[in-house]
Amino acid sequence: MIRVLATEQGRRAPLPANEDTALVIGNPPTEYASLPGAADEARLVHQRLLGHGVDVTALIGRQDAQPQAVVVALFARKYRIVHDCRARRLSGAGEWRKPARAGVILGEGIPDCAA
């Protein structure tokens, strides 16, 4: 699924990634419990992408996938693929659609982004 933020000041014609590049993020540190399955999934995706000749930047595990490292990596280059395995915050029944109640957990003290 691709999501694009549309704003009045946004770029009218963003440049696509011209190379086979990917950013894989898995089990970054958050105030929630560690998710070893997320790290396992990220490692599997990393290996599969490498097997297809994709140039992969991998930030996997609570040590490597620090929020600041993720933000720096996101802006370091153009990626054709971003695969992110991490905790999401969901609230009570029927409230998950509310942007203030659902989102990707970036890390302790780092604001969530709408999912």
N, CA, C and O atoms as a GROMACS GRO file, in nm:
protein
  460
    1MET      N    1   0.083  -0.115   0.000
    1MET     CA    2   0.000   0.000   0.000
    1MET      C    3   0.090   0.124   0.000
    1MET      O    4   0.187   0.130   0.075
    2ILE      N    5   0.058   0.218  -0.082
    2ILE     CA    6   0.132   0.344  -0.090
    2ILE      C    7   0.043   0.454  -0.038
    2ILE      O    8  -0.075   0.463  -0.073
    3ARG      N    9   0.098   0.538   0.047
    3ARG     CA   10   0.025   0.655   0.095
    3ARG      C   11   0.109   0.777   0.065
    3ARG      O   12   0.230   0.778   0.085
    4VAL      N   13   0.043   0.880   0.018
    4VAL     CA   14   0.112   1.005  -0.015
    4VAL      C   15   0.041   1.117   0.059
    4VAL      O   16  -0.081   1.129   0.052
    5LEU      N   17   0.118   1.198   0.128
    5LEU     CA   18   0.062   1.312   0.198
    5LEU      C   19   0.044   1.425   0.098
    5LEU      O   20   0.140   1.469   0.034
    6ALA      N   21  -0.077   1.472   0.084
    6ALA     CA   22  -0.106   1.583  -0.007
    6ALA      C   23  -0.129   1.709   0.075
    6ALA      O   24  -0.214   1.712   0.164
    7THR      N   25  -0.052   1.813   0.045
    7THR     CA   26  -0.068   1.941   0.114
    7THR      C   27  -0.064   2.052   0.011
    7THR      O   28  -0.023   2.032  -0.103
    8GLU      N   29  -0.107   2.169   0.052
    8GLU     CA   30  -0.104   2.284  -0.038
    8GLU      C   31   0.039   2.320  -0.077
    8GLU      O   32   0.063   2.366  -0.188
    9GLN      N   33   0.134   2.298   0.013
    9GLN     CA   34   0.274   2.333  -0.014
    9GLN      C   35   0.356   2.213  -0.063
    9GLN      O   36   0.477   2.226  -0.081
   10GLY      N   37   0.293   2.100  -0.084
   10GLY     CA   38   0.366   1.979  -0.124
   10GLY      C   39   0.426   1.989  -0.262
   10GLY      O   40   0.390   2.077  -0.342
   11ARG      N   41   0.520   1.898  -0.291
   11ARG     CA   42   0.580   1.895  -0.424
   11ARG      C   43   0.477   1.851  -0.526
   11ARG      O   44   0.402   1.756  -0.503
   12ARG      N   45   0.474   1.920  -0.638
   12ARG     CA   46   0.375   1.887  -0.742
   12ARG      C   47   0.415   1.761  -0.820
   12ARG      O   48   0.328   1.686  -0.864
   13ALA      N   49   0.542   1.739  -0.838
   13ALA     CA   50   0.588   1.623  -0.914
   13ALA      C   51   0.707   1.559  -0.842
   13ALA      O   52   0.821   1.578  -0.884
   14PRO      N   53   0.682   1.483  -0.734
   14PRO     CA   54   0.793   1.421  -0.664
   14PRO      C   55   0.868   1.325  -0.756
   14PRO      O   56   0.809   1.261  -0.842
   15LEU      N   57   0.998   1.318  -0.736
   15LEU     CA   58   1.081   1.232  -0.819
   15LEU      C   59   1.077   1.089  -0.767
   15LEU      O   60   1.098   1.066  -0.648
   16PRO      N   61   1.050   0.993  -0.855
   16PRO     CA   62   1.046   0.853  -0.810
   16PRO      C   63   1.187   0.799  -0.792
   16PRO      O   64   1.284   0.854  -0.845
   17ALA      N   65   1.197   0.690  -0.717
   17ALA     CA   66   1.325   0.621  -0.702
   17ALA      C   67   1.356   0.551  -0.834
   17ALA      O   68   1.272   0.478  -0.887
   18ASN      N   69   1.474   0.575  -0.887
   18ASN     CA   70   1.513   0.517  -1.016
   18ASN      C   71   1.594   0.390  -1.002
   18ASN      O   72   1.624   0.323  -1.101
   19GLU      N   73   1.631   0.355  -0.880
   19GLU     CA   74   1.711   0.236  -0.857
   19GLU      C   75   1.634   0.140  -0.767
   19GLU      O   76   1.540   0.179  -0.699
   20ASP      N   77   1.676   0.014  -0.768
   20ASP     CA   78   1.615  -0.085  -0.681
   20ASP      C   79   1.674  -0.071  -0.542
   20ASP      O   80   1.775  -0.134  -0.509
   21THR      N   81   1.610   0.011  -0.461
   21THR     CA   82   1.657   0.038  -0.326
   21THR      C   83   1.544   0.010  -0.227
   21THR      O   84   1.426   0.022  -0.260
   22ALA      N   85   1.583  -0.028  -0.106
   22ALA     CA   86   1.484  -0.055  -0.002
   22ALA      C   87   1.539  -0.016   0.134
   22ALA      O   88   1.659  -0.023   0.159
   23LEU      N   89   1.448   0.025   0.220
   23LEU     CA   90   1.477   0.047   0.361
   23LEU      C   91   1.392  -0.052   0.439
   23LEU      O   92   1.270  -0.054   0.424
   24VAL      N   93   1.457  -0.134   0.521
   24VAL     CA   94   1.387  -0.233   0.602
   24VAL      C   95   1.410  -0.198   0.749
   24VAL      O   96   1.524  -0.187   0.794
   25ILE      N   97   1.302  -0.180   0.821
   25ILE     CA   98   1.307  -0.143   0.963
   25ILE      C   99   1.235  -0.252   1.041
   25ILE      O  100   1.126  -0.294   1.004
   26GLY      N  101   1.297  -0.298   1.150
   26GLY     CA  102   1.234  -0.404   1.228
   26GLY      C  103   1.256  -0.392   1.378
   26GLY      O  104   1.369  -0.380   1.424
   27ASN      N  105   1.147  -0.394   1.452
   27ASN     CA  106   1.146  -0.395   1.598
   27ASN      C  107   1.228  -0.282   1.660
   27ASN      O  108   1.318  -0.308   1.740
   28PRO      N  109   1.198  -0.158   1.624
   28PRO     CA  110   1.270  -0.046   1.686
   28PRO      C  111   1.230  -0.032   1.834
   28PRO      O  112   1.128  -0.086   1.876
   29PRO      N  113   1.309   0.041   1.911
   29PRO     CA  114   1.276   0.057   2.052
   29PRO      C  115   1.154   0.148   2.071
   29PRO      O  116   1.144   0.253   2.008
   30THR      N  117   1.064   0.106   2.156
   30THR     CA  118   0.948   0.187   2.192
   30THR      C  119   0.921   0.162   2.340
   30THR      O  120   0.988   0.082   2.405
   31GLU      N  121   0.823   0.233   2.393
   31GLU     CA  122   0.785   0.210   2.532
   31GLU      C  123   0.706   0.080   2.549
   31GLU      O  124   0.676   0.039   2.661
   32TYR      N  125   0.671   0.018   2.438
   32TYR     CA  126   0.598  -0.108   2.440
   32TYR      C  127   0.695  -0.225   2.439
   32TYR      O  128   0.815  -0.208   2.419
   33ALA      N  129   0.643  -0.343   2.461
   33ALA     CA  130   0.727  -0.463   2.467
   33ALA      C  131   0.798  -0.487   2.334
   33ALA      O  132   0.747  -0.452   2.227
   34SER      N  133   0.915  -0.547   2.342
   34SER     CA  134   0.989  -0.584   2.222
   34SER      C  135   0.908  -0.686   2.143
   34SER      O  136   0.838  -0.770   2.200
   35LEU      N  137   0.918  -0.678   2.010
   35LEU     CA  138   0.846  -0.770   1.922
   35LEU      C  139   0.948  -0.850   1.840
   35LEU      O  140   0.979  -0.813   1.727
   36PRO      N  141   0.999  -0.960   1.897
   36PRO     CA  142   1.099  -1.039   1.824
   36PRO      C  143   1.051  -1.085   1.687
   36PRO      O  144   1.131  -1.098   1.595
   37GLY      N  145   0.920  -1.110   1.674
   37GLY     CA  146   0.866  -1.151   1.544
   37GLY      C  147   0.882  -1.043   1.439
   37GLY      O  148   0.899  -1.073   1.321
   38ALA      N  149   0.876  -0.916   1.481
   38ALA     CA  150   0.895  -0.806   1.387
   38ALA      C  151   1.039  -0.804   1.337
   38ALA      O  152   1.063  -0.779   1.219
   39ALA      N  153   1.134  -0.830   1.425
   39ALA     CA  154   1.275  -0.837   1.384
   39ALA      C  155   1.297  -0.956   1.291
   39ALA      O  156   1.369  -0.945   1.193
   40ASP      N  157   1.234  -1.070   1.322
   40ASP     CA  158   1.246  -1.188   1.236
   40ASP      C  159   1.191  -1.160   1.097
   40ASP      O  160   1.252  -1.196   0.996
   41GLU      N  161   1.074  -1.096   1.091
   41GLU     CA  162   1.015  -1.061   0.963
   41GLU      C  163   1.106  -0.968   0.884
   41GLU      O  164   1.127  -0.986   0.764
   42ALA      N  165   1.160  -0.867   0.951
   42ALA     CA  166   1.249  -0.772   0.884
   42ALA      C  167   1.373  -0.842   0.829
   42ALA      O  168   1.417  -0.812   0.718
   43ARG      N  169   1.430  -0.935   0.906
   43ARG     CA  170   1.548  -1.009   0.858
   43ARG      C  171   1.513  -1.092   0.734
   43ARG      O  172   1.591  -1.097   0.639
   44LEU      N  173   1.398  -1.156   0.736
   44LEU     CA  174   1.354  -1.236   0.621
   44LEU      C  175   1.334  -1.149   0.498
   44LEU      O  176   1.380  -1.184   0.389
   45VAL      N  177   1.268  -1.035   0.515
   45VAL     CA  178   1.246  -0.943   0.403
   45VAL      C  179   1.381  -0.893   0.351
   45VAL      O  180   1.402  -0.885   0.230
   46HIS      N  181   1.471  -0.858   0.442
   46HIS     CA  182   1.605  -0.812   0.405
   46HIS      C  183   1.675  -0.916   0.317
   46HIS      O  184   1.728  -0.882   0.211
   47GLN      N  185   1.676  -1.040   0.360
   47GLN     CA  186   1.741  -1.147   0.283
   47GLN      C  187   1.674  -1.169   0.147
   47GLN      O  188   1.743  -1.189   0.047
   48ARG      N  189   1.543  -1.167   0.145
   48ARG     CA  190   1.471  -1.186   0.018
   48ARG      C  191   1.502  -1.074  -0.081
   48ARG      O  192   1.523  -1.099  -0.200
   49LEU      N  193   1.503  -0.951  -0.033
   49LEU     CA  194   1.532  -0.838  -0.121
   49LEU      C  195   1.676  -0.846  -0.174
   49LEU      O  196   1.700  -0.821  -0.291
   50LEU      N  197   1.769  -0.880  -0.085
   50LEU     CA  198   1.908  -0.896  -0.130
   50LEU      C  199   1.917  -1.003  -0.238
   50LEU      O  200   1.991  -0.988  -0.335
   51GLY      N  201   1.842  -1.111  -0.221
   51GLY     CA  202   1.840  -1.219  -0.319
   51GLY      C  203   1.788  -1.177  -0.455
   51GLY      O  204   1.814  -1.244  -0.555
   52HIS      N  205   1.715  -1.068  -0.459
   52HIS     CA  206   1.663  -1.014  -0.585
   52HIS      C  207   1.744  -0.896  -0.635
   52HIS      O  208   1.702  -0.824  -0.726
   53GLY      N  209   1.862  -0.876  -0.576
   53GLY     CA  210   1.951  -0.771  -0.623
   53GLY      C  211   1.916  -0.631  -0.579
   53GLY      O  212   1.964  -0.533  -0.637
   54VAL      N  213   1.833  -0.619  -0.477
   54VAL     CA  214   1.795  -0.487  -0.427
   54VAL      C  215   1.903  -0.436  -0.331
   54VAL      O  216   1.955  -0.512  -0.249
   55ASP      N  217   1.935  -0.308  -0.342
   55ASP     CA  218   2.030  -0.243  -0.251
   55ASP      C  219   1.953  -0.206  -0.124
   55ASP      O  220   1.872  -0.113  -0.125
   56VAL      N  221   1.978  -0.281  -0.015
   56VAL     CA  222   1.897  -0.269   0.106
   56VAL      C  223   1.972  -0.198   0.217
   56VAL      O  224   2.087  -0.231   0.248
   57THR      N  225   1.906  -0.101   0.277
   57THR     CA  226   1.949  -0.043   0.404
   57THR      C  227   1.862  -0.107   0.510
   57THR      O  228   1.740  -0.094   0.505
   58ALA      N  229   1.923  -0.176   0.607
   58ALA     CA  230   1.847  -0.246   0.709
   58ALA      C  231   1.876  -0.188   0.847
   58ALA      O  232   1.992  -0.175   0.887
   59LEU      N  233   1.771  -0.155   0.918
   59LEU     CA  234   1.779  -0.110   1.057
   59LEU      C  235   1.692  -0.206   1.137
   59LEU      O  236   1.571  -0.187   1.149
   60ILE      N  237   1.755  -0.309   1.191
   60ILE     CA  238   1.680  -0.416   1.254
   60ILE      C  239   1.726  -0.433   1.398
   60ILE      O  240   1.845  -0.447   1.426
   61GLY      N  241   1.630  -0.433   1.489
   61GLY     CA  242   1.658  -0.452   1.630
   61GLY      C  243   1.658  -0.320   1.705
   61GLY      O  244   1.676  -0.213   1.648
   62ARG      N  245   1.637  -0.331   1.833
   62ARG     CA  246   1.620  -0.213   1.916
   62ARG      C  247   1.746  -0.128   1.923
   62ARG      O  248   1.737  -0.008   1.952
   63GLN      N  249   1.862  -0.185   1.898
   63GLN     CA  250   1.986  -0.107   1.900
   63GLN      C  251   2.005  -0.029   1.769
   63GLN      O  252   2.036   0.090   1.772
   64ASP      N  253   1.985  -0.095   1.654
   64ASP     CA  254   2.010  -0.031   1.524
   64ASP      C  255   1.896   0.057   1.476
   64ASP      O  256   1.919   0.155   1.405
   65ALA      N  257   1.774   0.023   1.514
   65ALA     CA  258   1.656   0.095   1.462
   65ALA      C  259   1.612   0.206   1.555
   65ALA      O  260   1.492   0.225   1.577
   66GLN      N  261   1.705   0.279   1.610
   66GLN     CA  262   1.674   0.394   1.695
   66GLN      C  263   1.595   0.496   1.613
   66GLN      O  264   1.620   0.511   1.493
   67PRO      N  265   1.501   0.567   1.673
   67PRO     CA  266   1.418   0.662   1.598
   67PRO      C  267   1.498   0.762   1.514
   67PRO      O  268   1.463   0.790   1.400
   68GLN      N  269   1.605   0.814   1.571
   68GLN     CA  270   1.685   0.912   1.497
   68GLN      C  271   1.750   0.848   1.374
   68GLN      O  272   1.757   0.910   1.268
   69ALA      N  273   1.797   0.724   1.388
   69ALA     CA  274   1.858   0.654   1.275
   69ALA      C  275   1.756   0.629   1.164
   69ALA      O  276   1.788   0.638   1.046
   70VAL      N  277   1.632   0.597   1.203
   70VAL     CA  278   1.526   0.574   1.105
   70VAL      C  279   1.496   0.702   1.028
   70VAL      O  280   1.485   0.699   0.905
   71VAL      N  281   1.482   0.813   1.098
   71VAL     CA  282   1.452   0.940   1.031
   71VAL      C  283   1.566   0.978   0.937
   71VAL      O  284   1.542   1.020   0.824
   72VAL      N  285   1.690   0.964   0.984
   72VAL     CA  286   1.805   0.996   0.897
   72VAL      C  287   1.804   0.906   0.773
   72VAL      O  288   1.824   0.954   0.662
   73ALA      N  289   1.780   0.778   0.791
   73ALA     CA  290   1.779   0.686   0.678
   73ALA      C  291   1.667   0.719   0.579
   73ALA      O  292   1.688   0.711   0.458
   74LEU      N  293   1.550   0.755   0.630
   74LEU     CA  294   1.438   0.789   0.542
   74LEU      C  295   1.471   0.904   0.448
   74LEU      O  296   1.425   0.907   0.334
   75PHE      N  297   1.551   1.000   0.496
   75PHE     CA  298   1.583   1.116   0.414
   75PHE      C  299   1.718   1.105   0.345
   75PHE      O  300   1.758   1.196   0.272
   76ALA      N  301   1.790   0.995   0.367
   76ALA     CA  302   1.924   0.980   0.310
   76ALA      C  303   1.922   0.951   0.161
   76ALA      O  304   2.016   0.988   0.090
   77ARG      N  305   1.819   0.885   0.113
   77ARG     CA  306   1.811   0.850  -0.029
   77ARG      C  307   1.668   0.818  -0.068
   77ARG      O  308   1.579   0.812   0.017
   78LYS      N  309   1.648   0.796  -0.196
   78LYS     CA  310   1.516   0.757  -0.245
   78LYS      C  311   1.505   0.606  -0.235
   78LYS      O  312   1.598   0.533  -0.272
   79TYR      N  313   1.393   0.559  -0.186
   79TYR     CA  314   1.369   0.415  -0.175
   79TYR      C  315   1.250   0.376  -0.260
   79TYR      O  316   1.147   0.444  -0.260
   80ARG      N  317   1.265   0.269  -0.331
   80ARG     CA  318   1.152   0.213  -0.404
   80ARG      C  319   1.062   0.135  -0.308
   80ARG      O  320   0.940   0.129  -0.327
   81ILE      N  321   1.123   0.076  -0.204
   81ILE     CA  322   1.050  -0.005  -0.107
   81ILE      C  323   1.088   0.041   0.033
   81ILE      O  324   1.206   0.059   0.063
   82VAL      N  325   0.988   0.059   0.119
   82VAL     CA  326   1.011   0.078   0.262
   82VAL      C  327   0.926  -0.027   0.332
   82VAL      O  328   0.803  -0.025   0.323
   83HIS      N  329   0.991  -0.118   0.403
   83HIS     CA  330   0.922  -0.223   0.478
   83HIS      C  331   0.947  -0.198   0.625
   83HIS      O  332   1.061  -0.198   0.670
   84ASP      N  333   0.841  -0.176   0.700
   84ASP     CA  334   0.852  -0.135   0.840
   84ASP      C  335   0.775  -0.232   0.929
   84ASP      O  336   0.653  -0.243   0.917
   85CYS      N  337   0.846  -0.301   1.017
   85CYS     CA  338   0.784  -0.398   1.109
   85CYS      C  339   0.799  -0.343   1.250
   85CYS      O  340   0.909  -0.347   1.306
   86ARG      N  341   0.692  -0.293   1.307
   86ARG     CA  342   0.699  -0.231   1.440
   86ARG      C  343   0.563  -0.232   1.506
   86ARG      O  344   0.463  -0.272   1.446
   87ALA      N  345   0.560  -0.187   1.631
   87ALA     CA  346   0.435  -0.178   1.706
   87ALA      C  347   0.349  -0.065   1.651
   87ALA      O  348   0.400   0.038   1.607
   88ARG      N  349   0.221  -0.086   1.655
   88ARG     CA  350   0.124   0.019   1.623
   88ARG      C  351   0.035   0.037   1.742
   88ARG      O  352   0.008  -0.058   1.816
   89ARG      N  353  -0.010   0.157   1.762
   89ARG     CA  354  -0.102   0.182   1.872
   89ARG      C  355  -0.243   0.182   1.817
   89ARG      O  356  -0.275   0.255   1.723
   90LEU      N  357  -0.326   0.098   1.876
   90LEU     CA  358  -0.468   0.094   1.840
   90LEU      C  359  -0.547   0.113   1.967
   90LEU      O  360  -0.510   0.061   2.072
   91SER      N  361  -0.654   0.188   1.959
   91SER     CA  362  -0.735   0.210   2.078
   91SER      C  363  -0.859   0.122   2.073
   91SER      O  364  -0.866   0.028   1.994
   92GLY      N  365  -0.956   0.153   2.157
   92GLY     CA  366  -1.075   0.071   2.171
   92GLY      C  367  -1.152   0.050   2.043
   92GLY      O  368  -1.126   0.114   1.941
   93ALA      N  369  -1.247  -0.038   2.048
   93ALA     CA  370  -1.327  -0.077   1.932
   93ALA      C  371  -1.386   0.045   1.862
   93ALA      O  372  -1.445   0.132   1.926
   94GLY      N  373  -1.368   0.051   1.733
   94GLY     CA  374  -1.425   0.157   1.651
   94GLY      C  375  -1.348   0.287   1.653
   94GLY      O  376  -1.380   0.378   1.577
   95GLU      N  377  -1.246   0.298   1.739
   95GLU     CA  378  -1.172   0.424   1.749
   95GLU      C  379  -1.041   0.422   1.671
   95GLU      O  380  -0.974   0.525   1.665
   96TRP      N  381  -1.004   0.310   1.612
   96TRP     CA  382  -0.874   0.300   1.544
   96TRP      C  383  -0.863   0.391   1.424
   96TRP      O  384  -0.752   0.420   1.379
   97ARG      N  385  -0.975   0.438   1.371
   97ARG     CA  386  -0.969   0.527   1.254
   97ARG      C  387  -0.936   0.672   1.292
   97ARG      O  388  -0.903   0.752   1.205
   98LYS      N  389  -0.944   0.705   1.417
   98LYS     CA  390  -0.918   0.841   1.462
   98LYS      C  391  -0.766   0.864   1.462
   98LYS      O  392  -0.694   0.794   1.533
   99PRO      N  393  -0.716   0.960   1.384
   99PRO     CA  394  -0.571   0.982   1.375
   99PRO      C  395  -0.503   1.002   1.510
   99PRO      O  396  -0.389   0.959   1.526
  100ALA      N  397  -0.569   1.064   1.605
  100ALA     CA  398  -0.506   1.086   1.734
  100ALA      C  399  -0.498   0.958   1.816
  100ALA      O  400  -0.428   0.953   1.917
  101ARG      N  401  -0.569   0.856   1.774
  101ARG     CA  402  -0.576   0.732   1.851
  101ARG      C  403  -0.500   0.616   1.787
  101ARG      O  404  -0.484   0.512   1.851
  102ALA      N  405  -0.454   0.631   1.665
  102ALA     CA  406  -0.385   0.522   1.598
  102ALA      C  407  -0.261   0.576   1.532
  102ALA      O  408  -0.259   0.692   1.488
  103GLY      N  409  -0.159   0.495   1.523
  103GLY     CA  410  -0.039   0.542   1.456
  103GLY      C  411   0.076   0.448   1.471
  103GLY      O  412   0.068   0.347   1.541
  104VAL      N  413   0.183   0.481   1.404
  104VAL     CA  414   0.307   0.404   1.412
  104VAL      C  415   0.386   0.458   1.530
  104VAL      O  416   0.400   0.580   1.544
  105ILE      N  417   0.436   0.370   1.613
  105ILE     CA  418   0.514   0.411   1.729
  105ILE      C  419   0.657   0.435   1.684
  105ILE      O  420   0.729   0.341   1.651
  106LEU      N  421   0.698   0.562   1.681
  106LEU     CA  422   0.833   0.596   1.636
  106LEU      C  423   0.937   0.575   1.745
  106LEU      O  424   1.052   0.541   1.714
  107GLY      N  425   0.901   0.593   1.868
  107GLY     CA  426   0.994   0.574   1.979
  107GLY      C  427   0.954   0.660   2.095
  107GLY      O  428   0.867   0.746   2.083
  108GLU      N  429   1.017   0.637   2.209
  108GLU     CA  430   0.984   0.713   2.328
  108GLU      C  431   1.011   0.862   2.305
  108GLU      O  432   1.120   0.900   2.263
  109GLY      N  433   0.914   0.944   2.332
  109GLY     CA  434   0.930   1.088   2.316
  109GLY      C  435   0.922   1.136   2.172
  109GLY      O  436   0.938   1.256   2.147
  110ILE      N  437   0.898   1.047   2.078
  110ILE     CA  438   0.888   1.083   1.936
  110ILE      C  439   0.741   1.074   1.899
  110ILE      O  440   0.680   0.968   1.918
  111PRO      N  441   0.680   1.180   1.847
  111PRO     CA  442   0.536   1.175   1.815
  111PRO      C  443   0.505   1.066   1.714
  111PRO      O  444   0.584   1.035   1.625
  112ASP      N  445   0.387   1.008   1.730
  112ASP     CA  446   0.339   0.908   1.634
  112ASP      C  447   0.309   0.976   1.502
  112ASP      O  448   0.284   1.097   1.498
  113CYS      N  449   0.311   0.899   1.396
  113CYS     CA  450   0.260   0.949   1.268
  113CYS      C  451   0.136   0.869   1.235
  113CYS      O  452   0.128   0.752   1.271
  114ALA      N  453   0.042   0.928   1.169
  114ALA     CA  454  -0.082   0.859   1.137
  114ALA      C  455  -0.053   0.738   1.052
  114ALA      O  456   0.027   0.744   0.959
  115ALA      N  457  -0.119   0.630   1.083
  115ALA     CA  458  -0.098   0.504   1.008
  115ALA      C  459  -0.204   0.488   0.902
  115ALA      O  460  -0.204   0.390   0.829
   0.00000   0.00000   0.00000
